[in-house]
Structures are given as structure tokens and as C-alpha cells.
Amino acid sequence: MTPASINSAAAPYVLGHSAEELQRLTLQARLLEPITRRLLLTAGVAPGMRVLDVGSGMGDETFLAAELVGPAGHVVGADRAPFAITQATERAKAESVANVSFVEGDPSKMPFDRLFDAVVGRYVLMYQRDPAATLHALAIRLKTGGLIVFHELDWGGARSWPPAPTYDQCCRWVIDALRCGGAEPYMGTKLYSAFVQAALPPPVMHLEAPIGGPADPSGRVTDLLQTIFPRSLVATLEQFDVAQASEIDADNLPGRMYEEITKLRSVIVGRSEVGAWSRKS
């Protein structure tokens, strides 16, 4: 999913919307799919629902929600990036997914023909200057009793043991780059206060994290290392004099991390994947 900056109060999306970045997000979606699936099911996304997916990007969460709501339901994916909307629409046609549609723009402002049963989003609020205001605006699109579900990351739990220096440094670089770019690297643990400040009922919360060692047969470790550091962050780190491209060596970074954790027999813990959900009163 592309975390869309959905309104004028949003910070610029530091990762950009390049074709390379959208492809990285598709690989990342493979890692996140089972986590987001559990979150949506536990929160109450169910057959027949009409759902708005905020910051839909390539449509990964949109298609997942469409599977859960079934043919009697419908999911509208909204994103501000034209390229993402084009790609998601083409994917829907190619995969013959009939119960989805994609629109370009700000879902908190654009008109819809009727209210939604649920509003969902993944990695969206971390890019908003005022997450509570964003939630409040999106809740207006919900029916009374409608479900609002957001999945955000939190880098506070990322670590390795025995310590893998390159992996740990990579995590610090990501945190620094997000902060310098105006994003919130600890949005997951701030979801509760954002919901309450948005005048929504206090949310139920859930946390998961990918974890594993070298040669993990699930493939999660490989996916995590390949997606953890977007190349687009290099320019931000250089701009703010945090690190230089030659030091980061982004092209070889995943391989270097994997070689190191193999040598050290380290277990790596990814960032925390935090979900929060509530119903509009």
C-alpha cells in the first residue's frame, strides 16, 4: 500500500511514488498480508460490507479486503498517486476482481454516493501531520456503528540478538530518515491517542512482528531484509547529513545484512505491526 498524504495538512510522502518504490511495496505486502488479514478479520470486516481503503497504492490491502467482503460487498481504494491508481486498476482487470474500484484523490473530501460500513488503511497515519484530524475526517464517511481500522508500524521494537550491527544500523537509518522527512516512526503506539483525539471510541489494539533467523523456511526474513530500507531514503539521509550513499551502499545492503546474521546466527525482530480498531458511535 502506498501511504497517501491524503490532505493539505499531510507531510510529503518521503518514500515517493516511483515504479521501483511501488514494486518494493508489493513485496512488502507479501510479508504483511497474513498480519493485515488477521487484523481485519479480528476487527470485524465481514461479507457484504462496503469498505473504503485509504492510501490504496497498488491495491494490496484493497484486494485483501475485497476477498473478505466477498461478491456481495465492495471496496473502494483511494490514493493521491495517479500511477498507483492506474496500476491497481490494471491489476483488478487482470485478476478479474469485480468488487473493487479505485479513485484518485483525497477520500476525506471527495464525494461518495453513500456511506461506508468500514474505513481501513495501512501505513497512512504515520505520514499525516495531524493523524487525529485525518481520522476524524474519514469517520464522517462511515455509517453510525461503522468500523474504522488502521494498521501502522512502530520501529521501537526492531532489534537483533546476538546483535547484528548492520541490521541495527539499518533500523536507525530508517527511523532517522522518516523523522527527517516529517513522518512518525512510532505511529503504532500513538494510535490509541489519535483515535481518542478524533472523538472516536477508544480502540482495541493488537501487535505482531516478523521474527526469524537466517535460512528461515517461511521466507519472512528474506522479505524483511529486502524491503526494510527503501533506496529513496538515501537522498533524505544525505540531505540531513545523517549518512552518505557510499556508507549505506543500498544496492548491497540486504545481502550484507543477511551475510552478517548468518555468520552471527542472529535472530532479527522487525518493526512492530500495530493495529487499532473502533466503531463510530
N, C-alpha and C positions, 0 to 999 in steps of 0.2 A: 504494500500500500504506500502511496505517496502521501506523506503527511502534509496536507494542503494548508497553506496560510489562508484561511477562509474569509477573513475580513480585514478592514483597513487598520485594525489595531493589532494585526499579526506581525510577528517578526519575519524577515525573509527566510525562506527555506534554505538553510545553509548547505544542504546536500545537492541542490539544484534539481533539474528535471531532464538531464541528458539521457540519451538512449542507454548509455552504459550504466547510469545510476538506476534506471528503471529495471534493467536486467538484473542488477545486484539485488534489488528489492524482491524480484521474483524468486531468486534463490533463497533469500532470507525468508520469504513466505513459506517455503517448504519446511524450514526449521520451526516456524511459528505456528503452522497450521494446526497441529494437534492441541497446542496450548489455547489458541483462539477458539477452536471448536469446543473445547471443554468449557471455556468461559461463556460463550454464547448459549450453550445448552443449559448450563447451570443457572445462568441469569434468567432464562425463560423464553428465548427465541424459539418459536414453535411454528408448526404448519399453519398456513393460511394468513400469516402476518404480512403486513405492508411495512417495509423497512427502508430507512434512509441510511446509506453508508457514506460517512463524511470523510473526504480525502481519499477517494476510492482508488486512485492511481491506476495500476494495471488491472485492477478488478479482483485481486486475490481474495480479499475478505468479502467482496460483493458476491462472488461465486459460491463461497462457503455459506454465506447467509442464505443465498438462493436455494442451495441444497437443503438447508434446514427448514425453510418455509414451504418448500415443495411447490408443485404446479398450481396450487390454489393461492399461493402467496406471490409477492412481487418485491424486488429490491431495486431501489434507485441509487446508483452510485454517483456522487457529485465530487468534482475535483476542478481546481482552477487551471490545471495544466492541459492545454489543448492536445498535446502529443499523447498524454496519458489517456485522455478520453477516447482518442482515435484508436489507440492500441487496445483498450478494454472493449470497445465496441466491436472491433475486428475479432477479438478472442471470443466474444459471445456468439458471433455469427459462425465462426469456425468450429466451435464446440457445441453448436445448436442449443445454447442455453436461452430459452424463450422467456423466462420470468425475471429478466433483468433489463434495465435501461440505464444509460449514462448521460449526464448533463454536465456542461461546463459552467462553472461559476461558484458563487457563494451561497451555500444552501441555507444560511441564516437570513438571506434577503430575497432570494428568488421565489417566485410564486409556484405553488404546487396546487393541484386540483383538489386535494383533500389531505387530511392529517394522517400521520403515520402511527402504526402500532409500536414501532421501536426505532430509535436512532442509535447507530453504532459507529465506532471509529477506532482506528488503531494508529498509534504514534501521531496523533493530531494535536492534542492539547499542549504537548511539550513545545510546540512552535508558536503558541499564542501568547501575546504579551499579557493578556488577561484571560486565563482559562475559564474563570468563573463566569465572566461576561459571555464568553463563547457558549458555554453550557446553557446559560440562561436563554440566549437567543435561539439555540437549537431546540430547547424544550418547548418553545412556542409551536414548533412543528409537530408536537406529539398530541395525541388524544389524552384526555384525562385517564390516568391509570396506565399510560403508555410507558414503555421500558426505555431507559437510556443506559447504554453500556459502552464503556471506554477501556481500551487496553493500552497502557503506556509503559514505557521502560523506566528502569531506575538502575543507575550504574553503581549504587552504593554497595551492592553485594558481589560485584565481579572480583574474582581473586584466583589464585592458584596455590597448590600445595603438593609437593615441595615447591617453593617459589620459582616460577619461570619468569625471569627478568624481562624478556622481550614481550611476553604476553601482558604482564603487569604494566609495562611502559606503554604498550599499545592502548590499554584501557584508559590510562591517564591522558594520553593524547586525545582520545575521543572526547573525554569529559571536557578538556580544555577547549577543544575546537567547538563543541556545542555551546559552551558558555560564551566564547568569543563571538560566535555567530548569533547570539541572542536567544538560544534555545535552553530549555531546562533539562539537564541530565538526570535529575532526580524527581521527575514528574510523577512517577508511580506512587511514591509515598505522600505526594501532595494532592492526590486525587480526592481524598476524603474532604479536606478543607475546601477544595474547589467546588465540589458538589454542594456542600452546605452553604457556601457563599453565593451559590447560584440559586438559592432558595429551593433546592431540591431536598427530598428526604435524605438523611444520612445513608450513604451507600453501603452495601455489602462488599467486602473486598477479598481478593484472592491473589496469591503469589505463586509463581513457578519460576524455575530457572534451568536452562540446559546445563548439564554437568557430565563430565566424562574424561577419560584418559586417552592416550594415543591408541590407534587401531580400534577405536570404539566401533563395534559392528553396526550400530544404529546409523552411523554417518553424521550424527549431530555435531561431533567435534570438528569434523572437516567442514561442514556447512558454517559452523560458528566462526572458524578461523578465516574462511573465505569471505565472509560478509561483515566481519566486525569493524573493519576500517575502510570506509569509502575513500577512493583516491581523491575525491573532490574536497576532502578535508585538508589536504596538504597545503593548498593555497591559503586557507584560513590560518593554519598554524604558522606559515611563513609570514603572513601579513602582520600577525600579532607577535612575531619574534619568539614563538614558543619552541619551534623546531624547524629544521631545514629539510628540504626534499631529499638531500643526499643522506641525511641521518635516518629518515623514515624508510626510504627505499621501498615505497608502497608496492611496487610490482613483485618484489620477492618477500614481502612481509609475511604472508600466510605460510610460505614454505619454511622460513626461518623460525616462526613460532612452532610449527609442527615438529621440526627437527629438534628444537630445544626441549619441548615437553616429552618427546620420545627419549631423548638422552637422559633427562632427569626423572623420567617416569612420573611426571606431574599430572595431577588432576586439575582441570580448569573448570571454573564456575563462570557461566556467562552472566550478563546483566540480569537483574530481576525483571520478570514479565508480570506486571501488576494489572489486575482487572478490578473494576468497580462498577456496580450497577445499582440502579434505584428506579422507582416508578413515580411519574408525575402525579402529584396529589391534586 
